[in-house]
């Protein structure tokens, strides 16, 4: 977490609040160095039933946010010492406070302030003097949106926790997800994927096998070869994973990876026997890094192959028609370029920042 209080001018005065009802009421923090302006906003919000917090400076606002975790911040732009833009930037850069909506208070028709506010990460703008109906509508809308975002954020965290629990069921996979994350990010950048596509690859690294949570241990952890019946059960993990993640709209780009990362270029994969470019492109990309990591990692039933050996095996599989030849060529060039930069490293995992 970023240190929101990294300043020597933090005032001793704690943030003050006007409490109107129980703690379930949404909290709004009003930040303004002019008491009269704060008083106006407090009066208008009080009528609407909000719990209102006050801060007279940027440092005091940051301290108040840490203490009270407000649902929304009304933030004056021009304040001595630390202006509103800097306060907003710090809040939006912090994982713990990035979802709190920030509404900048600007002068009428102050276009420059609005542009700077957008660049700082502000969510909306209000002009002085406040219009009561406009203030009420904007605050209500943004508080509701914040709570929806928090619900989505919590749901995603639950899914990622489930995915890690799946990985921990099989101690032989080690840090498979972390390695896929690092490899996916690097390869995605190498083939110039968009920022959103790279994000989907990274999320796919964690969630691609989440469906294994529905596979019995007797099948998932079996030391020997699976029977045909057991193999049919194992193949269901991609469908189970898709069902788990389907309700999350933010995972729309990850779901094709979850469902299709075991398809083959010639149609002999599962679950849908897709052929060639019928296979979603990100699923093809992910498959390259997934197979490479499996080959270069030690398992109870196999040694860890070298990079050269792994690429040779993947080349043979591409020759059989299992892989996209053009994509495999790009992946092979990527691994070669990576090894040239790190001659003593066999694609060691990069720590996720």
C-alpha positions, 0 to 999 in steps of 0.5 A: 500500500502506498504511504498516503501520509508521506508529508511532513505537514500533516495537521494534528487535527483529526477529520471531523464528522457530522453523524446523522444516523447509524454506520450503515449510512454512506459517508461523504468526505468534504475537503475544502480549505474554506469553512464556508464552502464546507458548511454549504456542502455539509448542510446539503448532504445532511438533508439527504441523510449522509454521514458527512466528514470534513477535512480542511487540507490535502494531508488532513483528507488523506489521513481521514480517508485512512481512518474512515474509508468514505464512500465518496470524496468532494474535493476542492481543487485549489488548496494551499500546500497539497492541491486536490490533484495531488490528493486524487493521484495518491488515492487512485494509485493506492490499491486500498482507496482506488475505488473511492469516487472523487468529485472535483469542485471547480469554478464555473466553466473552468475547462483547464481544471476539469482537464487536469482533474481527468488526468489526475483520475477524478470521477466527476465535477461539480461547480460552485455554488452547489445546485442541491438537486445536482449534488444529490443526484451525482453523489447518489449515483457515484456512491451506488457505483462505488458499492457495485465496483466493490462487490465486483472486486470482492467477487474477483478476489474470491475467484482468484483465491479459489484458483490458488486453492486449486493449485495448492491441491497439487503440490507438484505444480509448484508456482505454475501460475506465477510462472505463467503470469510472468511468461504471459506478460513477456510474450504478450508484449513481444507479440504486441498484444494490447494492454487488455489482452495482456491483462486477460493473459495474466488473469488466465494464468491464475484462472485457467484451471479453476474448474479443477476444483470440481474434479475428485482428488482420486482423478486429479491427484492420481499418480498413474495413467488415467483410465478413459473414464477418468480422462473424460472426468478430467476434461470437464474442468474447462467447462466447470471453470467456464461456468464458475467465471461466466457471471463475471463480465470483467472476465469476458476476455478470460473465459475463452482461455479457460474453455479452449486452452486444450484445443488443438490446431487440427481439431483433435483437442477438447472440449469443442474440437475447434480447428485452426483459427476457430480457436480463440487467439488468446487461448492459442497464445496461452497454450504455448506458455502453458505447455512450455512451462509444463515441459520445463518444470519437474514433475514426479513422472518426468524430469524438467526439460531444457528450453531447447528440448521443450521447443523441440517437443513443441516443434514436433507437436506443431508438425503433427498439426497440434499447434498454430505454426506461425504462432509457435515460430513467434514463441520460439523466437521469443524464447530465443531472444529471452535467453540471449538477454538472460543466458544463465536463466531458464525463464526464471519466474519474475516477481509480480509487482 
